[in-house]
Amino acid sequence: MKLFKSWFRPKDRRTDVEKAIDILHGDLDQLLTKDDCLQLARMVGGMFMDANFKTAETIVAEIGSRYPNLTDLHARRACALVGSWGTSRSYAIPAASSMLKYCPVVSDGREEATYGMFFFLATDVVHYLRDFLKTNPDFWKRDEGEILDWLGQPYDPNGKAVEVPVFWGRFCYAARQLSKKPSVGVVCTQCNSAYTSPELRRETSGTDVKVDHWVCTEIRCPNDHLLMKTRDTWNWMPKVT
């Protein structure tokens, strides 16, 4: 009879993301709302998946800075729990929006810091990636294909700008090209000013250096603050005449 009744128990209709957030909410003694827990999970998940990997101590410190009502023990619980979720990105990916915000990764101190905040129309990003993937189909399995799939999902109904998750590191190459479009919005957080695409300075260096095999492209504001920096491999080949 007990087994028979179990067939009629209401199913747990929560998604995997909702279940994970409920666990985090309880693990933090409900000091944060579930929405704040989701934002925290996205932040921490992005840090774990970022190409410029941060140590657990650094992540714990950033959690404490962002959420001062959490104790050090709570911050360590959150770091350990989100880290245990592995490489699944579902909890770290927000719904896309018609407007995308991109903040290049800030330097860890070994290089010049970046201060750019770029705003792109999602339609511009979609058109760029479609054209790119037509000529580079191998990239469907990399960031470019994942981002295009993401933009094919329902958008956030609030219409607010949504930040491109940091673990899609190759988005910088799309951003570099899209920053040339008149529709782009650019803010320098160092001088707190907004600029248009024609006002930006673009510099390329390293094209004459065949030793390190890198070409660096920098985008700077009129006040010389670095907004974005990308690197490409320099595949030197003899010129065909």
C-alpha positions as CSV (number, residue, x, y, z in Angstrom):
1,M,0.0,0.0,0.0
2,K,2.9,2.4,0.8
3,L,4.4,1.7,-2.6
4,F,1.1,2.2,-4.3
5,K,0.6,5.6,-2.6
6,S,4.1,6.7,-3.7
7,W,2.9,6.5,-7.4
8,F,0.5,9.4,-6.6
9,R,2.9,11.7,-4.8
10,P,3.2,15.0,-6.4
11,K,6.2,15.3,-8.6
12,D,9.0,17.7,-7.8
13,R,8.6,20.1,-10.7
14,R,11.5,22.3,-9.8
15,T,14.2,22.6,-12.4
16,D,17.7,21.5,-11.6
17,V,18.6,25.2,-11.3
18,E,15.8,25.9,-8.8
19,K,16.8,22.8,-6.7
20,A,20.4,24.0,-6.6
21,I,19.4,27.5,-5.6
22,D,17.1,26.1,-2.9
23,I,20.1,24.2,-1.4
24,L,22.3,27.3,-1.5
25,H,19.5,29.4,0.1
26,G,19.3,26.9,3.0
27,D,23.0,26.5,3.3
28,L,23.4,30.3,3.8
29,D,20.8,30.1,6.6
30,Q,18.4,32.2,4.4
31,L,20.4,35.3,4.9
32,L,20.0,36.1,1.2
33,T,16.9,36.0,-1.0
34,K,16.6,33.2,-3.6
35,D,17.1,35.8,-6.3
36,D,20.3,37.0,-4.5
37,C,21.4,33.4,-4.3
38,L,21.0,33.0,-8.0
39,Q,23.0,36.1,-8.7
40,L,25.7,34.9,-6.3
41,A,25.8,31.5,-8.0
42,R,26.2,33.1,-11.4
43,M,29.0,35.3,-10.1
44,V,30.9,32.5,-8.4
45,G,30.3,30.1,-11.2
46,G,31.6,32.6,-13.7
47,M,34.8,33.0,-11.6
48,F,35.4,29.3,-11.5
49,M,34.9,29.0,-15.3
50,D,36.8,32.1,-16.2
51,A,40.0,31.5,-18.2
52,N,41.9,33.7,-15.7
53,F,41.1,31.3,-12.9
54,K,40.8,32.8,-9.4
55,T,41.8,31.0,-6.2
56,A,39.1,30.0,-3.7
57,E,40.4,32.5,-1.2
58,T,40.0,35.3,-3.8
59,I,36.4,34.2,-4.6
60,V,35.6,34.0,-0.9
61,A,36.9,37.6,-0.4
62,E,34.8,38.8,-3.3
63,I,31.7,37.1,-2.0
64,G,32.2,38.9,1.3
65,S,32.7,42.2,-0.4
66,R,29.6,41.8,-2.5
67,Y,27.4,40.4,0.3
68,P,28.6,42.0,3.6
69,N,25.7,40.4,5.6
70,L,27.3,37.0,5.0
71,T,30.0,35.8,7.5
72,D,33.3,34.3,6.3
73,L,31.9,30.9,7.0
74,H,28.9,31.5,4.8
75,A,31.1,32.8,2.0
76,R,33.2,29.7,2.2
77,R,30.1,27.5,2.2
78,A,28.9,29.3,-1.0
79,C,32.2,28.9,-2.7
80,A,32.5,25.2,-1.8
81,L,28.9,24.5,-2.8
82,V,28.9,26.3,-6.2
83,G,32.3,24.8,-6.9
84,S,31.0,21.3,-6.3
85,W,28.4,21.8,-9.0
86,G,31.1,21.1,-11.5
87,T,31.4,22.4,-15.0
88,S,27.6,22.7,-15.7
89,R,27.0,26.2,-16.8
90,S,23.2,26.2,-16.6
91,Y,23.1,28.1,-13.2
92,A,25.6,30.7,-14.4
93,I,23.8,31.7,-17.7
94,P,21.1,34.3,-17.4
95,A,18.4,34.8,-20.0
96,A,19.6,36.9,-22.8
97,S,18.2,40.3,-23.7
98,S,17.9,42.6,-26.7
99,M,20.8,44.6,-25.3
100,L,24.0,42.9,-24.2
101,K,26.6,44.3,-21.9
102,Y,30.2,43.2,-22.1
103,C,32.9,44.1,-19.6
104,P,36.4,42.8,-20.6
105,V,38.1,40.9,-17.8
106,V,40.0,43.2,-15.5
107,S,43.7,42.4,-15.2
108,D,45.0,40.5,-12.2
109,G,47.7,43.1,-11.7
110,R,50.3,41.7,-14.1
111,E,49.1,43.8,-16.9
112,E,47.3,47.1,-17.4
113,A,43.7,47.0,-16.1
114,T,40.8,47.4,-18.5
115,Y,38.0,50.0,-17.9
116,G,35.6,49.3,-20.8
117,M,31.9,48.7,-20.6
118,F,30.4,47.9,-24.1
119,F,26.7,47.7,-25.0
120,F,25.7,45.8,-28.1
121,L,22.4,45.1,-29.8
122,A,21.7,41.4,-29.7
123,T,20.6,41.5,-33.3
124,D,24.1,42.9,-34.3
125,V,25.8,40.1,-32.3
126,V,23.6,37.4,-34.0
127,H,24.3,38.7,-37.5
128,Y,28.0,38.9,-36.8
129,L,28.2,35.3,-35.3
130,R,26.1,33.9,-38.1
131,D,28.4,35.3,-40.7
132,F,31.4,34.2,-38.8
133,L,30.2,30.6,-38.3
134,K,29.4,30.3,-42.0
135,T,33.0,30.7,-42.9
136,N,34.3,29.1,-39.7
137,P,32.0,26.1,-39.0
138,D,34.5,24.4,-36.6
139,F,33.7,27.1,-34.1
140,W,30.1,25.9,-33.6
141,K,31.4,23.8,-30.8
142,R,33.2,26.7,-29.2
143,D,32.1,30.0,-27.5
144,E,30.8,31.4,-30.8
145,G,28.3,28.6,-31.3
146,E,27.3,28.5,-27.7
147,I,26.6,32.3,-27.6
148,L,24.5,32.1,-30.8
149,D,22.5,29.3,-29.3
150,W,22.1,31.4,-26.1
151,L,20.8,34.3,-28.1
152,G,18.3,32.0,-29.8
153,Q,16.5,31.4,-26.4
154,P,13.7,33.6,-25.1
155,Y,14.9,37.0,-23.9
156,D,14.6,38.5,-20.5
157,P,11.1,40.2,-20.5
158,N,12.5,43.1,-18.4
159,G,14.4,44.4,-21.3
160,K,17.4,45.4,-19.2
161,A,21.0,44.9,-20.6
162,V,22.3,41.5,-19.7
163,E,26.0,40.9,-19.2
164,V,27.7,38.3,-21.4
165,P,28.9,35.6,-19.0
166,V,32.7,35.8,-18.4
167,F,33.5,32.2,-19.2
168,W,32.8,32.9,-22.9
169,G,36.2,34.4,-23.2
170,R,36.2,34.4,-27.0
171,F,33.4,36.9,-27.1
172,C,36.2,39.5,-27.0
173,Y,36.9,38.9,-30.7
174,A,33.3,39.6,-31.6
175,A,33.2,42.6,-29.3
176,R,36.4,44.0,-31.0
177,Q,34.7,43.9,-34.4
178,L,31.3,45.0,-33.2
179,S,32.8,48.0,-31.4
180,K,33.3,49.6,-34.8
181,K,29.5,49.8,-35.4
182,P,27.7,53.1,-34.9
183,S,25.1,51.4,-32.7
184,V,27.6,50.4,-30.0
185,G,27.5,52.1,-26.7
186,V,30.8,52.5,-24.8
187,V,31.5,53.7,-21.3
188,C,34.9,54.2,-19.7
189,T,34.5,53.5,-16.0
190,Q,37.8,55.3,-15.2
191,C,36.7,58.7,-16.5
192,N,32.9,57.9,-16.1
193,S,32.2,59.1,-19.7
194,A,30.3,57.6,-22.6
195,Y,31.8,57.6,-26.0
196,T,30.8,56.8,-29.6
197,S,32.7,54.3,-31.8
198,P,34.5,57.0,-33.9
199,E,35.9,58.5,-30.7
200,L,37.8,55.3,-29.7
201,R,41.4,54.7,-30.5
202,R,42.5,51.4,-31.9
203,E,46.1,50.3,-31.8
204,T,47.7,47.1,-33.1
205,S,51.2,46.0,-31.9
206,G,53.5,43.1,-32.3
207,T,53.0,42.5,-36.0
208,D,56.7,42.8,-36.6
209,V,57.6,40.5,-33.8
210,K,57.8,36.9,-35.1
211,V,59.3,35.5,-31.9
212,D,56.4,35.6,-29.5
213,H,53.8,34.9,-32.3
214,W,51.2,37.3,-30.8
215,V,49.4,40.3,-32.2
216,C,47.8,42.6,-29.6
217,T,44.9,44.9,-30.4
218,E,44.0,47.7,-27.9
219,I,40.9,49.9,-27.8
220,R,41.3,53.1,-25.7
221,C,39.1,56.0,-24.8
222,P,40.1,59.6,-25.8
223,N,41.8,59.9,-22.4
224,D,44.0,56.9,-23.1
225,H,42.4,54.5,-20.7
226,L,42.5,50.9,-21.9
227,L,39.0,49.6,-22.6
228,M,39.7,46.3,-24.2
229,K,42.7,44.2,-25.2
230,T,42.7,41.1,-27.4
231,R,45.5,38.8,-28.6
232,D,45.7,36.8,-31.8
233,T,48.4,34.3,-32.8
234,W,50.7,35.6,-35.5
235,N,51.0,32.8,-38.0
236,W,54.0,33.9,-40.1
237,M,54.1,32.6,-43.6
238,P,56.2,33.7,-46.6
239,K,54.5,36.1,-48.9
240,V,53.4,34.6,-52.2
241,T,54.4,36.9,-55.1
